[in-house]
Amino acid sequence: MRKIIDRKIHLDSKNTEYELILKTISGKPLGQIPQNAITEISKKINSSHTISLKVPKYYMDLLDFSQKTYPLYSALKNERQLELNGKDIFIIKSVEITNDDYIEVKAKSKEIRLKEIDISLEDTSYTLIDKIDDKDNIVLSDYLYSETGWKIQATDFIRYEFPVEPYINKYKKILISMKNIKDIQDKNKISLDEIMKRKELIEKDKKELSEAIGKDIEKKTKQLREDGFELIKERIAEKKKEIEGLIKKIEESNSPSFDIDKALEELKGTPKIRHIESVNKKWLDFLEKDVCSSFDCCIDYDTINKIVILYDEIELENHIGLYLSKDNYIKSLEKEYNTDKLVTRMVIEGNENMDIISATCTGEKYIENFSYFMEINEMSLDLKNALTKYYKMVEKREPTWKLYADEIVNRENQKNILGKDFIHAEKTLYMLNDKLEIYNVPPKEDKELIGKLAKEITKQRDERDRIKSAIEKLEEDIRNLTKSRDNIVELCKKPTATDDDGKLIFTTALLDELKEYIYTETYKNDSFLTEYVEDLIVLSKKKLLDKSYPTRKWNIDVANFLDRIKTPYGVSWNGDLSLGDLVVLYDRETDSEEFTFLNEYKHMVRDNKLKITLSNKKTEKEDGLTISDYLTNAKNALRDIDSNRYLNVLLKYNRMNVPKEFISKYNLPKKKRPDGTVIN
């Protein structure tokens, strides 16, 4: 797993040191600016960061107590560079002189230069880094370098296609968790006790996945004994063989010699390709909006080496950074809840008005998510129960629908191939008949040649008729398969959906009530062609998951507290907190917790003040991960979906800076206190 580049903050701000070097536009050092000239440093996850300076024109020489002009005063000019701690480069964008006594400077991180360079492309496909020999596509990294001098670095999860099948996707997540443990174990970043807990939970995930696959194998074995289309049985047998192979891989992962990197490499598919109809904008805007949306990724910048870094949010190391309450470190707190952009029904469109109707078992052009209203108890109990039962039945029927849908596509492909053969046979037959007419007219009559032509015509006519019969058989199969598929689609539409007993799930009154909770938005992504419709649906579900819940933010003024805490043996926390870390807000009055992410901070260096912004979104992406992507059973979680279970355990038992005894809901005997950073 990789961390966002240099987005840490040391919460003991009094001991934070900054080294700031002024450089020319070309990067030649001019001198060091004192730390007390820095007024503010602001960093925000998945976004550019800024620095502000206030430099006096004069200073007092302590040797002779004379007033002298600060050497770099006149050197602070627009577009020159500021290098912070050898890790970040800023570009000076604003210089303001106040009464000829002070110069105030505002600078933005170096990627801002990409906002001043145009990109113009028309009707083309592109990959991020990899060149595909048989494809006429642009390699975006090469094109970016030729235009700007910057390059793209992307992780495998962004560069390549990975299987979207649920079982393989869960297996991939297990491998990622295993790799994360290996990485942090190699760096001695956490205690042995925590590593063991994480390993136990991974083993539990493996067991649950193996049991689910085992039940599926039993189901498929039963399906193979039942009557049905032979080709569909072949597909079931192929799927059964595939998941049996996955069971073996899970068993192999328990071996000490198991190669995690190799296992992930085996899952890796071809490089991702995206399509552009037309783009004429600035590079920064294109990268942060078009590319991040098309590849569903986060963006970061290595401003020292001029590298654009693209990565998946699941690759951010999950770390529980802090437990805050009004009783310890919060000086002031502001909450913000926003439902202006709430969406529960998302209509999906791809390139050239491609829709998802034929790619979903509901036969609708949209997907839905009513979880928020179900969780806050706004819906009637009858409607909540009906929706729960409906989703369960759709999940149950979808695999059978998919088998029919895939087989229809397979037969359609066969029909298209035979259709071309039929056209070729008709054309050949037409040409042979023309020849026969020519040689059948006296005096050119040639009985021997006519006989050969007649024989060839008969053979070609038989071939044409054979192809025609095969096409007609395929058409009949397609009609039967389509009828079977449509029957399932009918059972997956809300007005006609039934339970296992054949009873309607929704009454007219319940369907009318449901209309009150429909908030519609159309999501169109031109970078997805028809053959990538499943990828588009996966991305759209993630976007809807976020939009179906209100945005929540907390703006907090945090008091300096490092001098009040100590670090017990086995825990190596020194007060550092990274953007993306989990922060728990506890309210003693209501005995409730809010689980949030740190996604922005501002350090007012001169005033020694620190403000942090927390959100239920891990990044600034509108479709970014939310806190509930990580929590499964938390009482105050915003969602209840699949997650990294070990985080739930850590949140409950390993408070980084507050022991459980200080929280009434975890009021356990002192002897059971786990290791962690605790208050004196």
C-alpha positions in Angstrom: 0.0 0.0 0.0 1.2 3.5 -0.7 0.7 6.7 1.3 -0.2 10.0 -0.2 3.0 11.9 -0.6 4.1 14.0 2.4 0.6 14.8 3.7 1.5 14.3 7.4 1.0 16.8 10.1 2.7 16.7 13.5 0.1 17.5 16.1 2.7 19.0 18.4 2.9 22.0 16.2 5.4 23.8 18.5 8.0 21.3 17.5 7.3 21.3 13.8 10.3 22.4 11.7 10.2 23.7 8.2 13.1 24.3 5.8 12.1 26.6 3.0 14.5 27.3 0.0 13.8 30.0 -2.6 14.8 29.0 -6.1 14.7 30.5 -9.6 12.2 29.3 -12.2 14.8 26.9 -13.5 15.5 25.5 -10.0 18.7 27.3 -9.0 18.8 27.9 -5.2 18.9 31.5 -4.1 18.8 31.2 -0.3 16.8 29.9 2.7 13.8 31.7 4.1 13.4 31.7 7.9 10.6 29.6 9.4 9.0 32.6 11.2 8.3 34.1 7.7 5.8 31.3 7.1 2.3 32.3 8.0 0.3 29.3 6.9 0.6 25.8 5.2 -2.5 24.2 4.0 -2.7 20.6 2.7 -5.8 18.8 1.4 -6.2 15.2 0.3 -6.5 14.6 -3.4 -5.9 18.3 -4.1 -3.2 21.0 -4.4 -1.7 22.6 -1.3 -0.6 26.1 -0.6 1.9 28.1 1.5 1.8 31.8 2.6 4.7 34.0 3.7 5.1 37.4 5.2 8.7 38.6 4.9 9.9 41.9 6.4 12.0 44.2 4.2 14.4 45.0 7.1 15.9 43.1 10.0 18.1 43.9 13.0 21.7 42.8 12.8 22.5 41.6 16.3 26.2 42.2 15.9 26.1 45.9 15.4 22.3 46.5 16.0 21.9 48.2 12.6 18.9 47.9 10.4 19.6 46.0 7.2 17.6 44.9 4.2 16.6 41.3 4.1 18.8 39.7 1.3 15.9 37.7 -0.3 13.3 40.5 -0.1 13.7 41.6 -3.7 14.2 38.0 -4.9 10.7 36.9 -4.1 9.1 37.2 -7.5 6.2 35.6 -9.3 6.7 32.1 -10.8 9.9 31.4 -8.7 10.0 28.2 -6.7 9.8 27.5 -3.0 11.1 24.1 -1.9 9.7 22.9 1.5 11.7 20.3 3.4 13.1 18.8 0.2 9.7 17.2 -0.6 7.4 19.8 -2.0 7.8 22.6 -4.5 5.5 25.6 -4.7 5.2 28.2 -7.4 4.8 31.8 -6.3 1.6 33.1 -7.8 1.0 36.3 -5.8 3.4 38.9 -4.4 1.9 41.9 -2.5 4.0 44.7 -0.9 2.5 46.4 2.2 3.7 50.0 2.9 7.2 48.9 1.6 7.7 47.2 5.0 6.5 43.7 4.3 6.1 41.5 1.3 3.3 38.9 1.4 3.7 35.9 -0.8 1.2 33.2 -1.7 2.3 30.0 -3.6 0.7 26.9 -4.8 2.1 23.4 -5.3 4.0 23.0 -8.6 1.3 21.0 -10.4 -0.5 24.3 -10.8 1.7 24.8 -13.8 -0.4 22.1 -15.5 -3.3 24.5 -15.3 -1.6 26.8 -17.7 -1.0 24.3 -20.6 -3.6 23.2 -23.0 -4.6 19.7 -24.1 -6.6 19.1 -27.3 -7.7 15.7 -28.5 -10.5 14.4 -30.7 -12.1 10.9 -31.0 -9.3 8.8 -29.7 -8.6 6.0 -27.2 -5.8 6.1 -24.6 -4.0 4.0 -22.0 -2.2 5.6 -19.0 1.3 4.1 -19.4 1.2 0.9 -21.5 1.4 0.7 -25.3 -0.9 -1.9 -26.8 0.6 -3.1 -30.1 -2.6 -4.0 -31.9 -4.5 -0.9 -30.8 -4.3 2.6 -32.2 -4.3 4.4 -28.9 -2.4 7.2 -27.2 -0.1 6.5 -24.2 -1.1 9.4 -22.0 2.1 9.5 -19.9 4.2 9.9 -23.1 1.9 12.5 -24.5 1.9 14.4 -21.1 5.7 14.3 -21.0 6.0 15.6 -24.6 3.7 18.5 -23.8 4.7 19.4 -20.2 7.7 17.5 -19.0 5.6 15.6 -16.4 5.0 11.9 -16.4 2.3 9.6 -15.0 2.9 6.9 -12.4 -0.1 4.6 -11.8 -0.5 1.6 -9.6 -1.5 -1.8 -11.1 -5.1 -1.4 -9.9 -5.5 1.7 -12.0 -3.3 0.6 -15.0 -4.9 -2.8 -15.6 -8.2 -4.5 -15.7 -9.0 -6.8 -12.8 -11.9 -9.3 -12.6 -15.1 -7.8 -11.3 -16.7 -11.1 -10.4 -17.6 -11.0 -6.7 -15.6 -14.0 -5.6 -12.4 -13.0 -7.3 -12.9 -9.4 -6.2 -13.1 -10.6 -2.5 -10.0 -12.8 -3.1 -8.2 -9.7 -4.4 -9.1 -7.8 -1.3 -7.8 -10.6 0.9 -4.5 -10.5 -1.1 -4.3 -6.7 -0.6 -4.8 -7.1 3.1 -2.1 -9.8 3.2 0.3 -7.5 1.2 -0.5 -4.6 3.6 0.4 -6.7 6.6 3.7 -7.9 4.9 4.6 -4.3 4.1 4.0 -2.8 7.5 5.6 -5.9 9.2 8.8 -5.3 7.1 8.9 -1.7 8.2 8.1 -2.5 11.9 5.3 0.0 11.8 2.9 -1.7 14.2 3.0 -4.0 17.2 3.1 -7.8 16.9 -0.2 -8.0 18.7 -1.9 -5.9 16.1 -0.4 -7.9 13.3 -1.8 -11.1 14.8 -5.2 -9.6 15.1 -5.2 -8.6 11.4 -4.0 -12.0 10.4 -6.8 -13.7 12.4 -9.4 -11.5 10.6 -7.9 -12.3 7.2 -8.2 -16.0 8.0 -11.8 -15.4 8.9 -12.4 -13.7 5.6 -10.7 -16.6 3.8 -13.0 -19.1 5.6 -16.1 -17.1 4.8 -15.2 -16.9 1.2 -14.4 -20.6 1.0 -17.7 -21.5 2.6 -19.6 -19.2 0.2 -17.9 -20.7 -2.8 -18.5 -24.2 -1.5 -22.3 -23.5 -1.3 -22.2 -22.2 -4.8 -20.4 -25.3 -6.1 -23.1 -27.4 -4.5 -25.8 -25.3 -6.2 -24.0 -25.6 -9.6 -23.7 -29.4 -9.2 -27.4 -29.5 -8.7 -28.1 -27.3 -11.8 -26.0 -29.6 -14.0 -28.3 -32.5 -13.1 -31.4 -30.6 -14.1 -32.9 -30.2 -17.5 -32.0 -27.1 -19.5 -30.1 -25.8 -22.5 -26.9 -27.8 -23.0 -24.8 -24.8 -23.8 -25.9 -23.1 -20.6 -24.9 -26.3 -18.8 -21.5 -26.0 -20.4 -21.2 -22.5 -19.1 -22.2 -23.6 -15.6 -19.6 -26.4 -15.7 -17.0 -23.8 -16.8 -17.9 -21.5 -13.9 -17.9 -24.4 -11.5 -14.4 -25.4 -12.6 -13.2 -21.7 -12.3 -14.4 -21.3 -8.7 -13.0 -24.7 -7.8 -9.7 -23.4 -8.9 -10.2 -20.3 -6.7 -10.8 -22.6 -3.7 -7.3 -24.1 -4.3 -5.7 -20.7 -4.5 -7.2 -19.7 -1.2 -5.9 -22.9 0.3 -2.4 -22.2 -1.2 -2.4 -18.7 0.4 -2.0 -20.4 3.8 1.5 -21.7 2.8 4.5 -19.8 4.1 6.0 -19.8 0.6 2.9 -18.2 -0.9 3.9 -15.4 -3.2 1.4 -12.5 -2.8 2.8 -10.4 -5.6 2.6 -13.3 -8.0 -1.0 -14.0 -7.0 -2.0 -10.4 -7.7 0.0 -10.5 -11.0 -2.1 -13.5 -12.1 -5.3 -11.6 -11.6 -4.0 -8.7 -13.6 -5.6 -8.4 -17.1 -4.9 -6.1 -20.0 -4.2 -2.4 -19.7 -7.3 -0.3 -19.2 -8.4 1.7 -22.3 -10.6 4.7 -22.2 -12.1 6.7 -25.0 -12.2 10.5 -25.6 -14.8 12.0 -27.9 -13.5 15.6 -27.7 -11.4 17.4 -25.1 -10.1 21.0 -25.2 -9.1 22.2 -21.8 -6.1 22.6 -19.4 -4.0 19.6 -18.5 -4.7 19.9 -14.7 -8.4 20.0 -15.3 -8.3 17.0 -17.6 -6.2 14.9 -15.2 -8.2 15.8 -12.1 -11.6 15.4 -13.6 -11.6 13.4 -16.8 -8.9 10.9 -16.0 -9.8 10.5 -12.3 -13.4 9.9 -13.3 -12.7 7.5 -16.1 -10.3 5.4 -14.1 -12.0 5.9 -10.8 -8.8 6.9 -9.1 -7.2 9.4 -6.7 -4.5 11.8 -7.8 -1.3 13.0 -6.1 1.8 14.9 -7.2 5.5 14.4 -6.8 6.4 18.0 -7.4 10.2 17.3 -6.9 10.3 14.8 -9.8 7.3 16.1 -11.8 5.3 12.9 -11.6 1.5 12.6 -11.5 0.6 9.7 -9.3 -2.7 7.8 -9.8 -3.9 5.3 -7.2 -6.9 3.5 -5.9 -8.4 4.5 -2.5 -8.2 0.9 -1.3 -4.4 1.3 -1.5 -4.3 4.0 1.2 -3.0 2.4 4.3 -5.8 2.2 6.8 -4.7 3.7 10.1 -6.7 4.9 13.1 -5.1 8.1 13.9 -7.0 9.9 16.7 -9.9 9.8 19.2 -11.2 13.3 19.8 -13.8 14.6 22.3 -14.8 17.9 23.8 -13.2 16.6 27.0 -9.7 16.4 25.6 -8.5 18.2 22.5 -11.3 20.0 20.7 -11.4 23.8 21.2 -14.2 24.4 18.8 -16.3 22.2 16.4 -18.6 23.1 13.5 -20.8 20.5 11.8 -22.1 20.7 8.3 -24.7 18.4 6.7 -25.7 18.8 3.1 -28.4 17.0 1.1 -28.5 19.3 -1.9 -26.8 16.6 -4.1 -28.6 13.6 -2.7 -29.3 10.9 -5.4 -31.2 7.6 -5.0 -31.7 6.7 -8.7 -28.9 7.1 -11.2 -29.5 6.8 -15.0 -26.4 5.5 -16.6 -25.1 6.4 -20.1 -21.8 5.5 -21.8 -20.4 6.5 -25.2 -22.8 7.2 -28.0 -25.8 7.0 -25.7 -24.9 3.4 -24.7 -27.2 2.4 -21.8 -27.3 -0.5 -19.3 -30.8 -1.9 -20.0 -29.5 -5.2 -21.5 -26.8 -5.5 -18.9 -29.0 -5.5 -15.7 -31.5 -8.1 -14.6 -34.0 -5.4 -13.8 -34.1 -4.3 -17.4 -33.9 -0.7 -16.3 -31.6 2.1 -17.6 -30.9 3.1 -14.0 -29.6 1.7 -10.7 -31.0 2.6 -7.3 -29.9 2.9 -3.6 -32.4 3.8 -0.9 -30.2 2.7 2.0 -30.0 6.2 3.6 -33.7 6.6 4.0 -34.0 3.0 5.2 -31.4 3.6 7.9 -32.8 6.9 9.3 -36.3 5.2 9.7 -38.1 7.7 7.4 -39.7 4.8 5.4 -42.6 2.8 6.7 -41.6 -0.6 8.1 -43.7 -2.3 5.4 -41.7 -0.5 2.6 -38.4 -1.3 4.3 -39.3 -5.0 4.6 -40.5 -5.1 0.9 -37.3 -3.5 -0.4 -35.1 -5.8 1.7 -37.0 -8.8 0.4 -36.9 -7.4 -3.2 -33.1 -7.0 -3.1 -32.7 -10.5 -1.8 -34.8 -12.0 -4.6 -33.0 -9.9 -7.3 -29.6 -11.1 -5.9 -31.0 -14.7 -6.0 -32.3 -14.4 -9.6 -29.4 -12.4 -11.1 -27.0 -15.4 -11.6 -29.6 -17.3 -13.7 -30.4 -14.1 -15.6 -26.7 -13.6 -16.4 -26.4 -17.2 -17.7 -29.2 -16.6 -20.1 -28.0 -13.1 -21.1 -24.4 -14.4 -21.7 -25.7 -17.2 -23.8 -27.8 -14.9 -25.9 -24.8 -12.8 -26.6 -22.9 -16.0 -27.5 -25.6 -17.1 -29.9 -25.8 -13.6 -31.4 -22.1 -13.7 -32.1 -22.4 -17.1 -33.8 -25.3 -15.8 -35.8 -23.3 -12.7 -36.9 -20.4 -14.9 -38.0 -22.7 -17.3 -39.9 -24.5 -14.2 -41.4 -21.2 -13.1 -43.0 -20.7 -16.7 -44.3 -24.2 -16.7 -45.7 -23.6 -13.5 -47.6 -20.3 -14.9 -49.0 -22.1 -18.1 -50.0 -24.9 -16.1 -51.8 -22.3 -14.0 -53.6 -20.3 -17.1 -54.7 -23.5 -18.7 -55.9 -24.5 -15.6 -57.9 -21.1 -15.5 -59.6 -21.3 -19.3 -60.5 -24.8 -18.8 -62.0 -23.4 -15.9 -64.1 -20.6 -18.2 -65.4 -23.1 -21.0 -66.2 -25.2 -18.6 -68.2 -22.2 -17.5 -70.3 -21.0 -21.0 -71.1 -24.5 -22.4 -71.6 -25.1 -20.2 -74.7 -24.2 -21.6 -78.2 -21.7 -21.5 -79.8 -19.7 -21.2 -76.5 -21.5 -24.2 -75.1 -19.0 -26.4 -73.2 -20.7 -29.4 -71.7 -17.8 -30.5 -69.6 -17.3 -27.1 -68.1 -21.1 -26.7 -67.7 -21.1 -30.0 -65.8 -18.4 -28.9 -63.4 -20.2 -25.5 -62.8 -23.5 -27.3 -62.2 -21.8 -29.6 -59.6 -20.1 -26.6 -57.9 -23.4 -24.7 -57.9 -25.2 -27.6 -56.2 -22.4 -27.9 -53.6 -22.5 -24.1 -53.0 -26.3 -24.2 -52.7 -26.2 -27.0 -50.2 -23.6 -25.0 -48.2 -25.8 -21.9 -48.3 -28.8 -23.9 -47.2 -26.8 -25.5 -44.4 -25.7 -22.0 -43.1 -29.3 -20.8 -43.4 -30.6 -23.7 -41.3 -27.9 -23.1 -38.7 -28.9 -19.4 -38.6 -32.6 -20.3 -38.2 -31.7 -22.7 -35.4 -29.7 -20.0 -33.6 -32.6 -17.6 -34.1 -35.0 -20.1 -32.5 -32.5 -20.6 -29.6 -32.2 -16.9 -29.2 -36.0 -16.5 -29.1 -36.3 -19.2 -26.4 -33.4 -17.9 -24.4 -34.8 -14.3 -24.7 -38.1 -15.5 -23.5 -36.5 -17.2 -20.4 -34.4 -14.2 -19.7 -37.3 -11.8 -20.0 -39.3 -13.9 -17.6 -36.6 -13.3 -15.0 -36.5 -9.6 -15.9 -40.2 -9.4 -15.3 -39.7 -11.0 -11.8 -37.0 -8.4 -11.1 -39.1 -5.3 -11.9 -40.7 -3.9 -8.8 -44.4 -3.8 -9.9 -44.2 -7.5 -10.9 -41.5 -8.8 -8.5 -42.6 -11.9 -6.5 -41.1 -13.8 -3.5 -40.4 -17.5 -3.4 -44.1 -18.3 -3.0 -45.1 -16.3 -6.1 -46.7 -13.5 -4.1 -46.2 -9.9 -5.2 -43.6 -8.1 -3.0 -44.9 -4.5 -3.5 -48.5 -3.3 -3.3 -49.6 -0.2 -5.2 -49.5 1.8 -2.0 -45.9 0.8 -1.3 -44.8 1.7 -4.8 -46.5 5.1 -4.4 -44.7 5.7 -1.1 -41.4 4.7 -2.7 -41.8 7.6 -5.2 -41.3 10.1 -2.4 -37.7 8.8 -2.0 -36.7 9.0 -5.6 -34.0 11.6 -6.3 -32.8 11.2 -9.9 -29.5 12.1 -11.7 -28.0 11.1 -15.0 -24.4 9.9 -15.0 -22.8 10.0 -18.5 -19.3 8.8 -19.1 -18.2 9.0 -22.7 -14.9 7.1 -22.0 -16.8 3.8 -21.7 -17.6 1.9 -24.9 -20.3 -0.8 -25.2 -17.8 -3.6 -24.5 -17.0 -2.1 -21.2 -20.6 -1.8 -19.9 -19.9 -4.0 -16.8 -17.0 -1.7 -15.8 -19.3 1.3 -16.2 -21.9 -0.3 -14.0 -19.3 -1.1 -11.2 -18.1 2.6 -11.3 -21.7 3.9 -11.3 -22.6 1.8 -8.3 -19.7 3.3 -6.4 -20.7 6.8 -7.4 -24.3 6.2 -6.4 -23.2 4.7 -3.1 -21.7 8.0 -2.2 -24.3 10.3 -3.6 -27.1 8.4 -1.9 -25.9 9.8 1.5 -25.6 13.4 2.5 -22.1 15.0 2.7 -21.0 15.5 6.3 -18.1 17.7 7.4 -16.6 18.7 10.7 -14.3 21.8 11.1 -12.3 21.5 14.2 -9.8 23.7 16.0 -7.5 21.3 17.8 -5.6 22.2 20.9 -1.9 21.2 21.3 -2.0 18.0 23.2 1.2 15.9 22.6 2.6 16.9 26.0 -0.5 15.3 27.7 0.0 11.8 26.2 2.5 9.0 26.5 3.3 6.0 24.3 3.4 2.6 26.0 5.8 -0.1 25.0 5.1 -1.6 21.6 3.3 1.4 20.1 5.4 3.8 17.9 3.0 6.7 17.6 4.7 10.1 17.9 1.8 12.5 17.3 1.9 12.3 13.5 -1.4 12.2 11.7 -1.8 11.7 7.9 -4.5 12.9 5.6 -6.8 10.0 5.1 -6.5 8.7 8.7 -9.5 7.7 10.7 -10.6 10.1 13.4 -13.3 9.2 16.0 -15.3 12.0 17.5 -16.9 11.2 20.8 -19.7 13.1 22.5 -20.0 12.3 26.2 -23.4 13.9 26.6 -25.1 11.7 24.0 -22.6 8.8 24.5 -22.2 8.6 20.7 -19.4 8.4 18.3 -18.8 9.8 14.8 -16.3 7.9 12.5 -14.6 10.3 10.1 -11.6 10.9 7.9 -9.0 13.6 8.1 -9.0 15.2 4.7 -7.6 18.7 5.2 -5.5 20.7 7.7 -4.2 24.2 8.0 -1.2 25.1 10.1 -0.9 28.7 11.0 2.8 28.6 11.8 3.2 32.1 13.3 0.2 31.9 15.5 0.9 28.2 16.3 -2.7 27.2 15.5 -4.0 24.1 13.8 -7.4 23.6 12.1 -8.4 20.2 10.7 -11.4 19.3 8.5 -13.0 15.9 8.9 -15.5 14.3 6.5 -17.4 11.1 5.9 -15.6 11.1 2.5 -12.0 10.0 2.5 -11.1 12.1 -0.5 -12.5 15.1 -2.4 -13.8 12.8 -5.1 -17.6 13.0 -5.2 -17.6 9.2 -5.6 -14.8 8.6 -3.0 -14.8 6.1 -0.2 -16.9 6.9 2.8 -16.4 6.0 6.4 -18.8 3.1 6.1 -16.8 1.5 3.4 -14.6 0.5 6.3 -17.0 -0.2 9.1 -19.4 -3.1 9.3 -21.3 -2.9 12.6 -20.6 0.6 14.0 -23.7 2.0 15.6 -23.2 5.4 14.0 -21.8 4.3 10.7 -23.2 6.0 7.6 -23.5 2.8 5.6 -23.5 -0.9 6.3 -21.5 -2.6 3.5 -18.6 -5.0 3.0 -15.5 -3.6 4.7 -12.1 -4.3 6.1 -13.2 -5.9 9.3 -10.0 -5.5 11.2 -10.7 -1.7 11.3 -13.9 -2.3 13.2 -11.9 -4.3 15.8 -9.2 -1.7 16.0 -11.7 1.1 16.4 -13.4 -0.7 19.2 -10.4 -1.8 21.2 -7.3 0.2 20.1 -8.0 3.9 20.7 -4.8 5.7 19.9 -5.0 8.3 22.5 -7.9 7.6 24.9 -8.2 4.4 26.9 -11.6 2.6 27.1 -12.1 3.5 30.7 -12.6 7.1 29.7 -15.6 6.1 27.6 -18.7 4.9 29.3 -19.7 2.5 26.6 -16.4 0.7 27.0 -16.1 0.9 30.7 -14.0 -2.2 31.3 -11.7 -3.2 34.2 -8.3 -1.5 34.1 -6.4 -4.8 33.8 -8.0 -5.4 30.4 -6.7 -2.1 28.9 -5.1 -2.8 25.5 -1.8 -1.3 24.4 -2.2 2.1 22.9 -1.3 5.8 23.4 -3.1 6.9 26.6 -3.5 10.1 28.6 -1.3 10.6 31.7 
